[in-house]
Amino acid sequence: GSSVPLHVTGGGGYQWTVVSGTANSLNNPNTANPIASPTVTTTYAVQSTNTSFCPQLNKDTVTVTVVPLTYPSVNIIVSPDSNINSGTNVVFIAGTANCSNPGYQWKLNGTNIPGATNSTFSSSTLNDNDKISCMLSCAVSNVITMHVTSSINELSAEQGIEVYPNPNKGEFIVKNVLFGTRIIICNLYGQEIYTGIATEDETRILVPELPNGIYLLKAQSAFGAKTIRINIIN
């Protein structure tokens, strides 16, 4: 897509021709300084037309090499599969091309995953229809949608456990929880970063030190468990 000036000295009355490559790629074939705009590697010949003495010695060639444009790209794969049972640990691997110094940021449903900045990401806490992608510093990957089959009983819908506000700044209320319910907050690596026991049906949680991102709140009681995704935005 670029142009390059050509230049010839000596002789006079110049005539440029295309030996091979892109035809009609000179803006003026009858000047000492034409502009070449080839789309592929092209060889040009120039000859002085004001003398007939030793015409073969009065001719020269130049080749303009066109390097194809390359674009950075990233593609991700998942192991063992995108169809898993609840609690299965899966590993996502990012492969890159045309990016000499890649930087990675993994995303869950379009939101940055805190600390997930390597070429691989693993998790055992994904939910059905979660979408995992990776943003390269010079490209954005394809998206993998996870299909997760639940293997535990969830608390009844009638109990209506809620988190509000959500998103929040690390301070929120867990509503409609039974006394003694264990409340756990995990990051997307499955690491527990908070644990507590509900002492009333509206329990206040304070975790202002958490960085921005998606976390999982698990409410566990003798009746089962329920997982709610929370979004921390400071």
Backbone torsions as a table, in degrees:
resi	resn	phi	psi	omega
1	GLY	NA	-5.7	-178.8
2	SER	-97.2	164.7	175.6
3	SER	-117.6	157.7	-179.6
4	VAL	-141.7	136.0	177.6
5	PRO	-80.3	138.8	172.9
6	LEU	-103.1	157.6	-177.2
7	HIS	-148.8	136.3	177.5
8	VAL	-132.9	144.7	176.6
9	THR	-126.1	160.1	-178.8
10	GLY	83.4	156.8	179.9
11	GLY	66.5	-151.3	-179.9
12	GLY	175.0	168.2	-178.2
13	GLY	60.8	61.9	-167.9
14	TYR	-81.4	148.5	174.7
15	GLN	-133.3	114.6	178.1
16	TRP	-97.3	141.3	175.5
17	THR	-136.8	158.8	176.6
18	VAL	-94.0	118.3	177.6
19	VAL	-79.0	-45.5	177.8
20	SER	-156.8	150.1	178.6
21	GLY	115.0	-138.7	-173.3
22	THR	-85.3	114.7	178.9
23	ALA	-69.6	152.6	175.7
24	ASN	54.5	39.0	-177.1
25	SER	-103.4	12.3	174.4
26	LEU	-109.1	137.7	-179.5
27	ASN	-73.4	-26.9	178.5
28	ASN	-153.5	105.1	-177.1
29	PRO	-79.0	4.0	-176.3
30	ASN	-119.4	30.7	178.9
31	THR	-130.5	162.1	178.7
32	ALA	-74.5	-17.4	-174.1
33	ASN	-132.9	65.0	178.9
34	PRO	-75.3	159.2	174.9
35	ILE	-101.4	124.0	-179.7
36	ALA	-99.4	134.1	178.8
37	SER	-132.7	62.7	-178.5
38	PRO	-77.3	154.7	175.4
39	THR	-100.9	-15.8	173.8
40	VAL	-134.3	168.3	177.9
41	THR	-56.9	127.2	-171.3
42	THR	-134.3	138.0	175.7
43	THR	-105.7	130.4	179.4
44	TYR	-113.3	145.7	173.2
45	ALA	-117.6	142.1	176.5
46	VAL	-128.9	140.2	-179.5
47	GLN	-137.2	138.1	175.4
48	SER	-78.4	131.8	-175.3
49	THR	-104.8	4.0	-177.3
50	ASN	-95.9	10.3	176.5
51	THR	-149.4	148.3	177.8
52	SER	-108.8	6.9	-177.9
53	PHE	-78.7	124.2	179.0
54	CYS	45.2	64.7	-174.5
55	PRO	-57.4	-31.5	-179.3
56	GLN	-71.3	-25.9	176.3
57	LEU	-84.0	-8.4	-177.9
58	ASN	-101.2	28.1	-174.3
59	LYS	-138.6	145.8	178.5
60	ASP	-145.7	163.6	178.6
61	THR	-130.8	157.7	175.7
62	VAL	-145.9	142.7	179.7
63	THR	-114.3	129.0	175.1
64	VAL	-102.3	116.4	-178.1
65	THR	-90.3	126.5	178.9
66	VAL	-103.1	118.2	178.9
67	VAL	-92.0	125.1	-179.5
68	PRO	-59.9	142.6	175.5
69	LEU	-68.5	137.9	175.7
70	THR	-121.4	146.4	-178.6
71	TYR	-123.1	137.6	177.6
72	PRO	-65.9	146.1	178.6
73	SER	-146.9	157.7	177.1
74	VAL	-142.2	136.8	178.4
75	ASN	-132.8	138.4	-178.0
76	ILE	-115.8	148.7	174.7
77	ILE	-126.7	161.5	-178.1
78	VAL	-128.1	143.1	177.7
79	SER	-134.3	133.5	11.2
80	PRO	-82.4	-25.9	-177.0
81	ASP	-170.8	167.7	175.5
82	SER	-88.4	-4.8	173.1
83	ASN	-110.0	110.5	-172.1
84	ILE	-137.6	168.3	170.1
85	ASN	-89.6	154.2	178.9
86	SER	-56.2	135.5	178.9
87	GLY	88.9	-6.7	178.8
88	THR	-70.0	133.9	176.0
89	ASN	-81.7	127.0	178.7
90	VAL	-121.3	149.4	-179.1
91	VAL	-119.7	128.8	176.0
92	PHE	-106.2	136.1	-177.6
93	ILE	-125.0	130.7	179.6
94	ALA	-101.8	127.2	174.0
95	GLY	-109.8	134.1	-175.1
96	THR	-118.4	160.5	174.8
97	ALA	-144.1	143.4	175.8
98	ASN	59.2	38.7	177.0
99	CYS	-142.0	105.6	-170.2
100	SER	-74.1	-28.4	-177.4
101	ASN	-136.8	71.8	-171.6
102	PRO	-71.2	145.6	170.2
103	GLY	-121.3	142.1	-171.9
104	TYR	-118.6	145.0	168.5
105	GLN	-143.5	109.0	179.4
106	TRP	-78.9	147.9	-177.0
107	LYS	-130.3	144.3	172.2
108	LEU	-114.4	116.2	-178.9
109	ASN	52.1	39.0	175.6
110	GLY	86.2	-2.9	-178.7
111	THR	-108.9	136.7	-180.0
112	ASN	-56.2	137.6	173.6
113	ILE	-93.1	117.1	-176.6
114	PRO	-56.0	130.5	175.6
115	GLY	79.3	-4.5	-177.6
116	ALA	-90.4	79.7	-173.4
117	THR	-127.3	23.1	176.2
118	ASN	-107.1	178.3	-178.4
119	SER	-74.8	-11.4	176.0
120	THR	-126.9	154.3	176.8
121	PHE	-143.9	136.0	178.8
122	SER	-129.8	151.5	179.5
123	SER	-157.8	147.8	173.6
124	SER	-120.7	15.1	-174.8
125	THR	-121.3	24.7	-178.2
126	LEU	-77.4	152.8	177.3
127	ASN	-110.6	165.2	-179.7
128	ASP	-60.0	136.2	179.3
129	ASN	70.4	12.1	169.6
130	ASP	-61.5	143.2	-179.5
131	LYS	-116.9	119.4	-178.8
132	ILE	-106.6	132.4	175.7
133	SER	-142.8	170.3	-179.9
134	CYS	-135.2	128.5	176.3
135	MET	-98.9	119.4	175.0
136	LEU	-85.2	153.9	178.5
137	SER	-60.6	-17.7	178.2
138	CYS	-128.6	15.2	177.1
139	ALA	-172.1	166.3	176.6
140	VAL	-121.6	136.4	-173.4
141	SER	-78.5	175.9	164.9
142	ASN	-67.4	170.7	-179.5
143	VAL	-113.9	135.6	175.0
144	ILE	-110.3	124.1	177.0
145	THR	-95.8	125.8	-178.6
146	MET	-90.8	141.8	176.0
147	HIS	-119.7	109.3	-170.9
148	VAL	-113.9	125.7	176.0
149	THR	-92.0	123.1	-177.2
150	SER	-68.7	139.4	179.9
151	SER	-120.6	7.1	178.1
152	ILE	-129.8	157.3	177.2
153	ASN	-79.0	131.3	175.9
154	GLU	-89.0	152.5	174.9
155	LEU	-59.9	149.7	-174.6
156	SER	-58.9	145.4	179.9
157	ALA	-63.0	-28.4	-178.8
158	GLU	-62.6	-28.9	-179.4
159	GLN	-65.5	-31.1	170.9
160	GLY	60.4	46.3	177.1
161	ILE	-61.4	132.4	-178.7
162	GLU	-133.7	155.2	172.0
163	VAL	-121.9	127.5	177.2
164	TYR	-147.5	147.0	-10.4
165	PRO	-71.6	160.0	178.0
166	ASN	-152.8	108.5	11.3
167	PRO	-67.4	163.2	179.4
168	ASN	-150.5	179.2	-177.8
169	LYS	-104.7	25.3	-179.3
170	GLY	95.7	8.6	174.4
171	GLU	-131.9	120.0	-175.8
172	PHE	-156.9	171.1	-179.3
173	ILE	-113.3	133.4	169.2
174	VAL	-99.8	116.8	-171.3
175	LYS	-106.5	148.6	175.5
176	ASN	67.4	38.3	176.2
177	VAL	-101.3	146.1	178.3
178	LEU	-75.5	148.6	175.1
179	PHE	-56.8	132.9	179.5
180	GLY	88.4	-2.5	177.2
181	THR	-64.7	132.5	178.1
182	ARG	-83.9	128.8	-179.7
183	ILE	-112.2	124.0	-177.7
184	ILE	-126.2	137.1	172.4
185	ILE	-115.0	127.9	179.8
186	CYS	-121.8	151.4	167.8
187	ASN	-82.9	179.7	-175.1
188	LEU	-76.8	-0.6	170.7
189	TYR	-89.8	-2.9	-178.0
190	GLY	86.8	5.5	-178.8
191	GLN	-81.3	130.2	178.2
192	GLU	-74.6	127.1	179.8
193	ILE	-119.1	-5.6	175.0
194	TYR	-157.7	141.4	172.8
195	THR	-146.8	141.6	-179.6
196	GLY	-161.8	174.7	-178.9
197	ILE	-120.4	131.2	178.7
198	ALA	-72.6	128.8	178.9
199	THR	-110.7	-4.4	176.1
200	GLU	-154.2	169.0	-173.5
201	ASP	-74.4	-12.0	172.0
202	GLU	-125.4	102.2	-174.9
203	THR	-105.7	126.6	-180.0
204	ARG	-86.5	132.9	178.1
205	ILE	-115.1	133.3	178.7
206	LEU	-123.4	111.5	176.0
207	VAL	-138.4	57.5	-174.4
208	PRO	-66.8	-14.7	-177.4
209	GLU	-80.7	-8.0	-177.2
210	LEU	-70.6	136.3	175.0
211	PRO	-71.6	162.6	178.8
212	ASN	-56.3	143.3	176.4
213	GLY	150.1	-174.2	-179.7
214	ILE	-96.3	134.8	176.7
215	TYR	-133.0	163.4	179.6
216	LEU	-114.9	124.3	174.6
217	LEU	-101.1	124.7	179.7
218	LYS	-112.4	126.8	174.8
219	ALA	-107.6	116.7	-175.2
220	GLN	-120.6	129.6	176.1
221	SER	-140.5	-176.4	179.3
222	ALA	-66.5	-15.7	-177.8
223	PHE	-91.5	-8.4	-179.0
224	GLY	140.7	-154.7	-177.4
225	ALA	-145.3	151.2	176.0
226	LYS	-137.4	137.4	179.8
227	THR	-114.8	131.3	178.5
228	ILE	-125.7	132.9	178.4
229	ARG	-84.8	131.9	177.4
230	ILE	-120.1	149.9	-176.3
231	ASN	-120.5	115.2	179.0
232	ILE	-93.5	121.1	177.9
233	ILE	-132.2	104.0	179.9
234	ASN	-88.4	NA	NA
